[in-house]
Amino acid sequence: MFLLKKLLICLLCILFFSSMHAQDFIPIWNDNMPNSRGICIKDSIANERIYQVGVPGYYVFQPSKAENKGAAVLIIPGGGYARLAYQISGWQLAKWFNTIGITAFVLNHRMPQSPDVITSHEAPLADAQRAMRHIRANADSFAIDLNKVGVMGSSAGGHLSASLSTFTEDWGLGKDALDNLNFRPNFTILISPVISMSDYTHKGSRDNLLGKDAKAESIEQFSCHKRVNDNTPPALLIHADNDRSVSSMNSILYYSALKEAGVKGSSLHIFPEGGHSISLRQQPGSTQQWPFLAETWLYEIGILE
């Protein structure tokens, strides 16, 4: 009876949260979510930020059938691993991708410090890995090519996107048929990303993900530029030189690692202005060119044809 009551409460949380928005929300776990204490967490939202995620999943943004180019992107919002800025670095970007014929999915992942999470640093990546598999498992219903599914992230969402692109540790296993699918994306777009957990890191993101007393091995493990190899997907990196929150050296480190590993097709753009978490519109000077550069790059690497 107690378990039934908990299940009903969780279901009501899903229905309540989904009813607040017009977009379809698809949970990625059934009763097989790993790294969970089994506590029903209610989604917490304020000021266009999600502070607590009880039901990991993604929102679906689809282009018209006539304009669908068969490619897709999983968008991971920023927020320092403490929140998700789902509008400015999620939904708005998804709508833009639709205008160029790309299906977009905006991820709601668990926060590392959620009371339901057992091992904090594994939870966000587990949800991202599962989401990528979930998208590929449903590629036919979304009318997309499962070999043209990328990831995009801003700030801490960029770190999680880079982790999804470089980690071999598989924390997103659900003990079902989806486990057989590849979670690594085909391309990566990083906006003002956190890459390093040591030099040039964003302290808030590191503390929230790894803890304030993070061990040296964890800092090494989650410094994504040190995990790049010749199997890492090509990346487009967008950063502002005057970013005071996350140094543009993070993007330089990742691009340099891609170059050293011989990954073809990657591109780095560091603009003089723009600050942190470069958004879709109202950017200063040459920074406003980044959406055009991103679209052109997707054609260059063969994702769009």
C-alpha positions in Angstrom: 0.0 0.0 0.0 2.9 2.4 0.9 4.6 1.6 -2.4 1.4 2.2 -4.4 0.9 5.5 -2.6 4.4 6.6 -3.6 3.8 5.5 -7.2 0.6 7.6 -7.4 2.4 10.6 -5.9 5.2 10.3 -8.5 2.7 10.0 -11.3 0.8 13.1 -10.1 4.2 14.9 -10.1 4.7 14.0 -13.8 1.2 14.9 -14.8 1.3 18.2 -12.9 4.7 19.2 -14.4 3.8 18.1 -17.9 0.5 20.0 -17.8 2.3 23.3 -17.1 3.9 23.2 -20.6 2.7 22.5 -24.1 5.8 20.4 -25.1 5.7 16.6 -24.8 7.7 15.4 -21.9 9.1 11.8 -22.1 10.5 10.1 -18.9 13.6 8.0 -19.7 13.4 5.5 -16.8 10.6 3.2 -15.8 11.2 1.4 -12.5 14.8 0.9 -13.4 16.5 4.2 -12.5 20.0 3.5 -11.2 21.7 5.3 -8.4 18.4 6.0 -6.6 17.2 5.7 -3.0 13.6 5.3 -4.2 12.5 8.7 -2.8 9.8 10.5 -4.8 11.2 14.0 -5.4 8.9 16.8 -6.6 10.1 19.0 -9.5 11.0 22.4 -8.2 10.8 25.3 -10.7 11.2 29.1 -10.3 12.3 32.0 -12.5 12.7 29.8 -15.5 15.1 27.5 -13.6 14.6 23.9 -12.5 16.1 23.4 -9.1 15.1 19.8 -8.5 14.3 17.0 -10.9 12.2 14.2 -9.7 11.5 12.6 -13.1 14.4 12.6 -15.5 13.4 12.8 -19.1 13.4 15.1 -22.1 11.1 17.6 -23.9 10.5 17.0 -27.6 10.7 19.8 -30.1 10.0 18.6 -33.7 10.2 20.5 -37.0 7.5 20.2 -39.5 7.5 17.0 -41.5 8.3 18.9 -44.7 11.4 20.5 -43.2 12.7 17.5 -41.1 16.3 16.8 -42.2 16.6 13.6 -40.2 19.1 14.9 -37.6 18.6 15.4 -33.9 20.3 17.1 -30.9 20.0 16.5 -27.1 20.3 19.9 -25.4 21.6 20.0 -21.9 20.9 23.4 -20.1 23.4 25.1 -17.9 23.1 25.9 -14.3 26.3 25.0 -12.4 25.0 21.5 -11.6 22.6 23.1 -9.1 19.8 24.1 -11.5 18.8 24.0 -15.1 18.2 27.2 -17.1 15.8 25.3 -19.2 14.5 28.3 -21.1 17.4 30.4 -22.2 19.8 27.5 -22.7 17.2 24.8 -23.5 13.9 25.6 -25.0 14.9 28.7 -27.0 17.8 26.8 -28.6 15.5 23.8 -29.4 13.1 26.1 -31.2 16.0 27.5 -33.3 17.1 24.0 -34.2 13.6 23.3 -35.5 13.9 26.2 -37.9 16.9 24.4 -39.6 15.1 21.1 -39.7 16.6 19.4 -36.7 14.6 17.6 -34.0 15.6 18.8 -30.5 15.3 17.2 -27.1 15.9 19.2 -23.9 17.1 17.1 -21.0 15.9 17.3 -17.4 18.6 15.4 -15.5 19.0 14.8 -11.8 21.1 17.2 -9.7 24.1 15.6 -8.1 23.0 16.8 -4.7 19.5 15.5 -5.0 18.4 13.7 -1.8 17.4 10.7 -3.9 20.9 10.3 -5.4 23.3 7.8 -3.9 26.5 8.7 -5.8 26.3 12.3 -6.7 28.7 12.6 -9.6 27.2 9.6 -11.5 23.6 10.8 -11.7 23.7 13.6 -14.4 25.8 11.5 -16.8 23.6 8.4 -16.2 20.6 10.4 -17.2 22.4 11.9 -20.3 23.5 8.4 -21.4 20.1 7.0 -20.9 18.5 9.9 -22.8 20.8 9.4 -25.8 19.9 5.7 -25.9 16.2 6.5 -25.5 16.3 8.9 -28.4 18.1 6.3 -30.7 15.7 3.6 -29.6 12.8 5.8 -30.9 14.6 7.2 -33.9 11.9 5.8 -36.3 9.0 7.5 -34.5 10.9 10.8 -34.5 11.9 10.3 -38.2 15.6 10.8 -37.4 18.8 9.0 -38.4 20.1 7.3 -35.3 23.7 8.0 -36.6 23.0 11.8 -36.7 22.2 12.5 -33.1 24.4 15.0 -31.3 24.6 16.8 -28.0 24.7 20.5 -27.1 25.3 22.1 -23.8 26.0 25.5 -22.2 28.2 26.2 -19.2 27.9 23.2 -16.8 25.6 21.6 -19.4 28.6 21.9 -21.7 30.6 19.9 -19.2 28.0 17.2 -19.1 27.8 17.2 -22.9 31.6 16.8 -23.1 31.4 14.0 -20.5 28.8 12.3 -22.6 31.2 12.6 -25.6 34.3 11.3 -23.8 33.4 9.0 -20.9 33.6 5.2 -21.4 32.2 4.6 -17.9 28.6 3.4 -18.4 26.4 4.6 -15.6 23.2 4.8 -17.6 22.4 1.1 -17.7 18.7 0.2 -17.2 19.0 -3.6 -17.5 16.8 -3.6 -20.6 17.1 -3.6 -24.4 18.2 0.1 -24.5 21.5 -0.9 -22.9 22.6 -2.3 -26.2 22.5 1.1 -27.9 25.4 3.5 -28.1 25.2 6.6 -25.9 28.0 8.5 -27.5 26.8 11.4 -29.7 27.8 11.9 -33.3 28.6 15.6 -32.8 29.1 18.0 -29.9 28.2 21.7 -29.7 29.6 23.5 -26.6 28.7 27.0 -25.5 30.8 28.6 -22.8 31.6 25.1 -21.5 33.1 24.0 -18.3 35.7 21.5 -19.4 38.5 21.3 -16.7 37.9 20.5 -13.1 41.4 21.7 -12.1 42.9 24.8 -13.8 40.4 27.3 -15.2 37.5 25.4 -13.7 34.2 26.9 -12.5 34.3 26.3 -8.8 30.6 26.1 -8.2 30.1 23.4 -10.9 33.0 21.4 -9.5 31.8 21.7 -5.9 28.2 20.7 -6.8 29.3 17.7 -8.9 32.3 16.4 -7.0 31.9 18.0 -3.6 34.0 20.7 -1.9 36.6 18.1 -0.8 36.9 16.5 -4.3 39.8 14.0 -4.5 42.6 14.4 -7.1 41.5 11.3 -9.0 37.9 12.7 -9.3 39.2 16.0 -10.6 41.3 14.2 -13.1 38.5 11.9 -14.1 36.0 14.8 -14.8 38.5 17.0 -16.7 37.1 16.2 -20.1 40.0 17.4 -22.2 42.1 14.7 -20.7 39.7 12.0 -21.9 39.6 13.0 -25.6 40.8 10.3 -28.0 40.4 9.5 -31.7 36.8 8.1 -31.1 35.6 11.4 -29.6 33.0 13.1 -31.9 33.9 16.4 -33.6 33.0 19.5 -31.6 32.0 23.1 -32.3 33.1 25.4 -29.4 31.7 28.9 -28.9 33.1 31.1 -26.1 33.6 34.8 -25.2 37.0 36.1 -24.3 35.4 38.3 -21.6 33.6 35.4 -19.9 34.3 36.1 -16.2 32.5 32.9 -15.0 34.1 30.2 -17.1 37.4 31.0 -18.7 37.7 30.6 -22.5 40.7 28.5 -21.8 38.3 25.6 -21.1 37.3 25.6 -24.8 40.9 26.0 -25.9 41.9 23.0 -23.8 39.2 20.8 -25.4 39.9 22.0 -28.9 43.6 21.4 -28.4 42.9 17.9 -27.2 40.7 17.1 -30.2 43.4 18.5 -32.5 46.1 16.4 -30.8 43.9 13.2 -31.0 43.4 13.8 -34.8 39.6 14.3 -34.6 38.6 15.9 -37.9 36.0 18.6 -38.3 36.2 20.4 -35.0 35.9 24.2 -34.9 36.7 26.8 -32.2 35.4 30.4 -32.1 36.3 32.8 -29.3 34.6 36.1 -29.6 35.8 39.4 -27.9 32.4 40.1 -26.3 29.5 38.0 -25.1 30.1 37.3 -21.4 29.0 34.0 -20.0 26.4 31.6 -21.3 26.1 33.1 -24.8 22.4 33.1 -25.7 20.6 32.8 -29.0 19.9 36.5 -29.7 20.9 40.0 -28.5 24.6 39.2 -28.5 27.2 42.0 -29.0 29.3 42.5 -32.1 30.5 39.4 -34.0 29.2 37.1 -31.3 25.8 37.3 -32.9 27.1 35.3 -35.8 27.4 32.0 -33.8 24.0 30.5 -34.8 25.0 31.0 -38.5 28.4 29.4 -37.9 26.7 26.5 -36.1 24.4 25.8 -38.9 27.2 26.0 -41.5 29.3 23.7 -39.4 26.6 21.1 -39.3 26.6 21.1 -43.1 30.4 20.9 -43.2 30.6 17.7 -41.1 27.7 16.1 -43.0 25.0 16.1 -40.4 22.9 18.3 -42.6 22.8 17.7 -46.3 
